[in-house]
């Protein structure tokens, strides 16, 4: 058992009075000197041994840190009441709907979690007048299995007779593929293992489906090879057996890297299948076509339509046309179209040219193509008829975020979701009639449109003069007195945009007189490709320095002060948080990096690391190393008066290994001179976040906000 020591933690109450509470902490583990040379630079890595999370001493220390953090959080006086309020809001909120799939017969298969349910169920609605049928009750399955399960993905056959679905375990995003006869609800096969994002696509006549699978023995492979050469299989319904039809190694003629992800789907009515290729997190897609029957037997001769050099960000394949969102010489994207029979993208016609508005997403249906475009926070839904591809704007119920959920080239129309900062998510179906039809897939709630909240869209000037968009969510009666508890959230990677969405649980936070701010920093995609590239690789410092500029502005404008300002971000947003507190620890009273990437020099050695090289770079080049080293919060941490830090991580995370958290935590524990806590909230029943139950989400939310409120000095959250 590790020796326990005590730290005295000081929390400033809102009136400036200090309250003192002693807590017992397991001490940080001691460094073990280790250094490497990269292009003449000495890189110290004294906590590398923490990467071996199975080492008994490391595992014991992690368990003790997790238990101590849990005990401390539970002693924060206001946590219990905050958790109860979050649960009460959840109970009165609308039901949640996840993925939706529509069959040729008009059946809707979807995942739903009603307010009284802990986990999403898989539901069938035969028609608008029929009662919903629960096909997969995950809570019941979890009770029988004695372990937490969640639906990872699902796919009905075109006629709705059969259904595949994947169940993951404890948030690992790895699970087993099931096959069900929908009429009888009977399982037809023993579950297929080694599934990580199955990518199931049925053949139109229902005789089989394509799916993806990890290699046999992947668990014992080196981390950099675990998820490599993901193989595409075909399941034959007549024989109820499988065969391999594609993989990067098997199909070496395509010269794909081992971390490439590929899915095969039928192009209805053409006798063809499409091979959809993604190179890790690279936003540029690749597309190949081949004869369907040859592909079923693994003998396809793939014809390339475009590759990464063509900079196609999204596309839709229909029976006659291929629609393309291109970033080539179009930083905010343009819409192209080419005949399916064409062999070169150079012949594609321009349907929507590049402009100041960003083309965000695209879906193809039997009746036409559907496109979402964004101008700042506002979005439009456009429809282009196959026979007359003039863009026509659809009338939306309210101004908000449009998400294209499902469309199919064998069916008319598209199902989309619509939400906003203060409007709950709603689902609609629209087609050539141009009239949206609401789909009431879950219960409406008491907080679907709160009247006492406001959302402001503003811009802040960055260090280099760039205008950084921000979204501020608060109660309408907020006063700019410099004392408002405020959380600054940022992400800034992969060209991803934090589009407006409604989170009813945020009400419990805002009711404390708090403010929540989204900084749309560079590295994200709010202004398209240029904004993304401006926060990528050698430009990555713009991501956290944009965040610092926003923090300074919030203080200058009287929204908050450094004693009341916290910073929060997850996954790649760990760079945003870690580097911001490295450079300006004085700006923040608390920081929460969740499932964070903190050691960028070693990230590509993670199981999911090679897939991220297109976004962040590689240490195998001098320029790549210099960029990674400069953005690595773990390596750039120096002795300073750090704010209070709580790192949050699911131990079963297969996207970002938990040692990213433990290494950084140890370094900050050693480097912080402020005496403020450095905690690790480790959950052994979670991963990167997907598949979390309602209760897990509620408790994690309450823990993060309680920790922030404690450090911000809110009286009700101060230990006695």
ChimeraX attribute file (.defattr): number of C-alpha atoms within 10 A of each C-alpha:
attribute: neighborCount
match mode: 1-to-1
recipient: residues
	/A:1	8
	/A:2	12
	/A:3	7
	/A:4	10
	/A:5	10
	/A:6	11
	/A:7	14
	/A:8	13
	/A:9	18
	/A:10	20
	/A:11	25
	/A:12	21
	/A:13	20
	/A:14	18
	/A:15	9
	/A:16	10
	/A:17	11
	/A:18	14
	/A:19	15
	/A:20	14
	/A:21	13
	/A:22	11
	/A:23	16
	/A:24	14
	/A:25	20
	/A:26	20
	/A:27	18
	/A:28	17
	/A:29	19
	/A:30	11
	/A:31	15
	/A:32	12
	/A:33	10
	/A:34	12
	/A:35	13
	/A:36	11
	/A:37	9
	/A:38	15
	/A:39	13
	/A:40	8
	/A:41	12
	/A:42	10
	/A:43	14
	/A:44	14
	/A:45	20
	/A:46	16
	/A:47	20
	/A:48	18
	/A:49	15
	/A:50	22
	/A:51	16
	/A:52	12
	/A:53	18
	/A:54	10
	/A:55	12
	/A:56	10
	/A:57	14
	/A:58	17
	/A:59	14
	/A:60	15
	/A:61	20
	/A:62	22
	/A:63	16
	/A:64	20
	/A:65	21
	/A:66	20
	/A:67	17
	/A:68	19
	/A:69	24
	/A:70	17
	/A:71	13
	/A:72	16
	/A:73	20
	/A:74	14
	/A:75	16
	/A:76	19
	/A:77	17
	/A:78	22
	/A:79	23
	/A:80	17
	/A:81	12
	/A:82	22
	/A:83	22
	/A:84	15
	/A:85	18
	/A:86	22
	/A:87	20
	/A:88	14
	/A:89	20
	/A:90	22
	/A:91	16
	/A:92	17
	/A:93	21
	/A:94	22
	/A:95	20
	/A:96	18
	/A:97	20
	/A:98	12
	/A:99	13
	/A:100	22
	/A:101	21
	/A:102	24
	/A:103	19
	/A:104	14
	/A:105	12
	/A:106	16
	/A:107	18
	/A:108	20
	/A:109	25
	/A:110	21
	/A:111	23
	/A:112	21
	/A:113	21
	/A:114	19
	/A:115	22
	/A:116	11
	/A:117	15
	/A:118	16
	/A:119	24
	/A:120	24
	/A:121	23
	/A:122	22
	/A:123	20
	/A:124	23
	/A:125	18
	/A:126	17
	/A:127	12
	/A:128	13
	/A:129	7
	/A:130	9
	/A:131	10
	/A:132	15
	/A:133	12
	/A:134	16
	/A:135	17
	/A:136	19
	/A:137	15
	/A:138	19
	/A:139	19
	/A:140	13
	/A:141	15
	/A:142	15
	/A:143	11
	/A:144	10
	/A:145	10
	/A:146	9
	/A:147	12
	/A:148	22
	/A:149	26
	/A:150	26
	/A:151	23
	/A:152	23
	/A:153	20
	/A:154	25
	/A:155	24
	/A:156	25
	/A:157	24
	/A:158	22
	/A:159	15
	/A:160	22
	/A:161	14
	/A:162	21
	/A:163	20
	/A:164	22
	/A:165	21
	/A:166	26
	/A:167	25
	/A:168	23
	/A:169	21
	/A:170	26
	/A:171	28
	/A:172	24
	/A:173	26
	/A:174	22
	/A:175	24
	/A:176	19
	/A:177	26
	/A:178	18
	/A:179	21
	/A:180	19
	/A:181	15
	/A:182	17
	/A:183	9
	/A:184	9
	/A:185	14
	/A:186	11
	/A:187	15
	/A:188	13
	/A:189	12
	/A:190	10
	/A:191	16
	/A:192	14
	/A:193	15
	/A:194	19
	/A:195	23
	/A:196	22
	/A:197	20
	/A:198	26
	/A:199	21
	/A:200	26
	/A:201	22
	/A:202	24
	/A:203	21
	/A:204	18
	/A:205	11
	/A:206	17
	/A:207	13
	/A:208	20
	/A:209	25
	/A:210	26
	/A:211	25
	/A:212	25
	/A:213	24
	/A:214	21
	/A:215	17
	/A:216	12
	/A:217	9
	/A:218	15
	/A:219	13
	/A:220	9
	/A:221	14
	/A:222	12
	/A:223	16
	/A:224	16
	/A:225	20
	/A:226	20
	/A:227	26
	/A:228	24
	/A:229	22
	/A:230	23
	/A:231	22
	/A:232	24
	/A:233	24
	/A:234	25
	/A:235	19
	/A:236	16
	/A:237	14
	/A:238	9
	/A:239	9
	/A:240	10
	/A:241	11
	/A:242	16
	/A:243	14
	/A:244	18
	/A:245	21
	/A:246	27
	/A:247	24
	/A:248	21
	/A:249	16
	/A:250	13
	/A:251	16
	/A:252	11
	/A:253	10
	/A:254	14
	/A:255	9
	/A:256	18
	/A:257	16
	/A:258	18
	/A:259	23
	/A:260	20
	/A:261	25
	/A:262	24
	/A:263	21
	/A:264	30
	/A:265	21
	/A:266	24
	/A:267	22
	/A:268	19
	/A:269	12
	/A:270	13
	/A:271	13
	/A:272	17
	/A:273	23
	/A:274	23
	/A:275	19
	/A:276	16
	/A:277	19
	/A:278	20
	/A:279	22
	/A:280	21
	/A:281	17
	/A:282	18
	/A:283	19
	/A:284	21
	/A:285	21
	/A:286	23
	/A:287	20
	/A:288	18
	/A:289	24
	/A:290	20
	/A:291	18
	/A:292	21
	/A:293	13
	/A:294	15
	/A:295	23
	/A:296	23
	/A:297	14
	/A:298	19
	/A:299	15
	/A:300	18
	/A:301	14
	/A:302	19
	/A:303	15
	/A:304	17
	/A:305	19
	/A:306	18
	/A:307	16
	/A:308	16
	/A:309	10
	/A:310	16
	/A:311	21
	/A:312	23
	/A:313	21
	/A:314	21
	/A:315	22
	/A:316	20
	/A:317	24
	/A:318	25
	/A:319	19
	/A:320	15
	/A:321	18
	/A:322	21
	/A:323	27
	/A:324	27
	/A:325	24
	/A:326	24
	/A:327	23
	/A:328	16
	/A:329	10
	/A:330	18
	/A:331	20
	/A:332	26
	/A:333	28
	/A:334	23
	/A:335	23
	/A:336	20
	/A:337	22
	/A:338	21
	/A:339	18
	/A:340	17
	/A:341	12
	/A:342	13
	/A:343	14
	/A:344	12
	/A:345	18
	/A:346	10
	/A:347	12
	/A:348	16
	/A:349	14
	/A:350	15
	/A:351	16
	/A:352	16
	/A:353	14
	/A:354	19
	/A:355	12
	/A:356	13
	/A:357	19
	/A:358	23
	/A:359	29
	/A:360	23
	/A:361	20
	/A:362	24
	/A:363	26
	/A:364	29
	/A:365	23
	/A:366	21
	/A:367	21
	/A:368	24
	/A:369	28
	/A:370	27
	/A:371	23
	/A:372	20
	/A:373	19
	/A:374	23
	/A:375	13
	/A:376	14
	/A:377	18
	/A:378	15
	/A:379	22
	/A:380	20
	/A:381	22
	/A:382	18
	/A:383	26
	/A:384	19
	/A:385	16
	/A:386	17
	/A:387	8
	/A:388	8
	/A:389	14
	/A:390	13
	/A:391	16
	/A:392	15
	/A:393	15
	/A:394	16
	/A:395	13
	/A:396	15
	/A:397	12
	/A:398	10
	/A:399	15
	/A:400	23
	/A:401	25
	/A:402	28
	/A:403	19
	/A:404	20
	/A:405	17
	/A:406	18
	/A:407	24
	/A:408	22
	/A:409	22
	/A:410	19
	/A:411	19
	/A:412	18
	/A:413	25
	/A:414	26
	/A:415	22
	/A:416	22
	/A:417	19
	/A:418	22
	/A:419	23
	/A:420	21
	/A:421	22
	/A:422	22
	/A:423	22
	/A:424	22
	/A:425	22
	/A:426	21
	/A:427	22
	/A:428	20
	/A:429	19
	/A:430	18
	/A:431	21
	/A:432	14
	/A:433	7
	/A:434	15
	/A:435	13
	/A:436	18
	/A:437	12
	/A:438	15
	/A:439	14
	/A:440	11
	/A:441	21
	/A:442	16
	/A:443	14
	/A:444	18
	/A:445	17
	/A:446	13
	/A:447	20
	/A:448	19
	/A:449	15
	/A:450	14
	/A:451	11
	/A:452	10
	/A:453	17
	/A:454	15
	/A:455	17
	/A:456	12
	/A:457	12
	/A:458	12
	/A:459	15
	/A:460	20
	/A:461	14
	/A:462	19
	/A:463	13
	/A:464	10
	/A:465	8
	/A:466	13
	/A:467	14
	/A:468	19
	/A:469	21
	/A:470	22
	/A:471	20
	/A:472	17
	/A:473	20
	/A:474	22
	/A:475	19
	/A:476	11
	/A:477	10
	/A:478	15
	/A:479	13
	/A:480	13
	/A:481	12
	/A:482	19
	/A:483	20
	/A:484	23
	/A:485	27
	/A:486	31
	/A:487	27
	/A:488	24
	/A:489	24
	/A:490	29
	/A:491	29
	/A:492	33
	/A:493	25
	/A:494	22
	/A:495	25
	/A:496	15
	/A:497	21
	/A:498	19
	/A:499	23
	/A:500	20
	/A:501	17
	/A:502	18
	/A:503	18
	/A:504	24
	/A:505	21
	/A:506	18
	/A:507	18
	/A:508	20
	/A:509	24
	/A:510	18
	/A:511	12
	/A:512	15
	/A:513	16
	/A:514	23
	/A:515	22
	/A:516	19
	/A:517	22
	/A:518	22
	/A:519	28
	/A:520	28
	/A:521	32
	/A:522	33
	/A:523	30
	/A:524	27
	/A:525	25
	/A:526	28
	/A:527	22
	/A:528	24
	/A:529	21
	/A:530	18
	/A:531	20
	/A:532	26
	/A:533	21
	/A:534	20
	/A:535	27
	/A:536	24
	/A:537	23
	/A:538	19
	/A:539	16
	/A:540	24
	/A:541	21
	/A:542	22
	/A:543	30
	/A:544	28
	/A:545	22
	/A:546	29
	/A:547	30
	/A:548	26
	/A:549	17
	/A:550	26
	/A:551	27
	/A:552	17
	/A:553	16
	/A:554	21
	/A:555	19
	/A:556	12
	/A:557	12
	/A:558	14
	/A:559	22
	/A:560	26
	/A:561	24
	/A:562	22
	/A:563	24
	/A:564	27
	/A:565	28
	/A:566	31
	/A:567	28
	/A:568	25
	/A:569	23
	/A:570	22
	/A:571	20
	/A:572	21
	/A:573	24
	/A:574	29
	/A:575	29
	/A:576	35
	/A:577	30
	/A:578	29
	/A:579	26
	/A:580	24
	/A:581	25
	/A:582	20
	/A:583	17
	/A:584	15
	/A:585	20
	/A:586	14
	/A:587	22
	/A:588	26
	/A:589	26
	/A:590	29
	/A:591	29
	/A:592	28
	/A:593	26
	/A:594	25
	/A:595	28
	/A:596	29
	/A:597	28
	/A:598	32
	/A:599	24
	/A:600	25
	/A:601	24
	/A:602	18
	/A:603	23
	/A:604	20
	/A:605	14
	/A:606	22
	/A:607	21
	/A:608	22
	/A:609	23
	/A:610	24
	/A:611	25
	/A:612	20
	/A:613	19
	/A:614	17
	/A:615	20
	/A:616	27
	/A:617	22
	/A:618	24
	/A:619	21
	/A:620	10
	/A:621	12
	/A:622	13
	/A:623	14
	/A:624	17
	/A:625	22
	/A:626	19
	/A:627	23
	/A:628	24
	/A:629	20
	/A:630	17
	/A:631	27
	/A:632	22
	/A:633	28
	/A:634	27
	/A:635	19
	/A:636	15
	/A:637	19
	/A:638	16
	/A:639	14
	/A:640	17
	/A:641	17
	/A:642	28
	/A:643	28
	/A:644	24
	/A:645	26
	/A:646	24
	/A:647	24
	/A:648	24
	/A:649	30
	/A:650	24
	/A:651	25
	/A:652	23
	/A:653	22
	/A:654	19
	/A:655	20
	/A:656	25
	/A:657	25
	/A:658	25
	/A:659	24
	/A:660	25
	/A:661	28
	/A:662	27
	/A:663	21
	/A:664	22
	/A:665	22
	/A:666	21
	/A:667	23
	/A:668	22
	/A:669	20
	/A:670	16
	/A:671	15
	/A:672	20
	/A:673	13
	/A:674	14
	/A:675	15
	/A:676	21
	/A:677	23
	/A:678	23
	/A:679	25
	/A:680	26
	/A:681	24
	/A:682	26
	/A:683	20
	/A:684	15
	/A:685	18
	/A:686	23
	/A:687	26
	/A:688	25
	/A:689	20
	/A:690	16
	/A:691	24
	/A:692	22
	/A:693	21
	/A:694	18
	/A:695	14
	/A:696	16
	/A:697	16
	/A:698	19
	/A:699	17
	/A:700	16
	/A:701	18
	/A:702	26
	/A:703	25
	/A:704	21
	/A:705	21
	/A:706	26
	/A:707	26
	/A:708	28
	/A:709	31
	/A:710	25
	/A:711	30
	/A:712	28
	/A:713	24
	/A:714	21
	/A:715	18
	/A:716	18
	/A:717	22
	/A:718	26
	/A:719	17
	/A:720	10
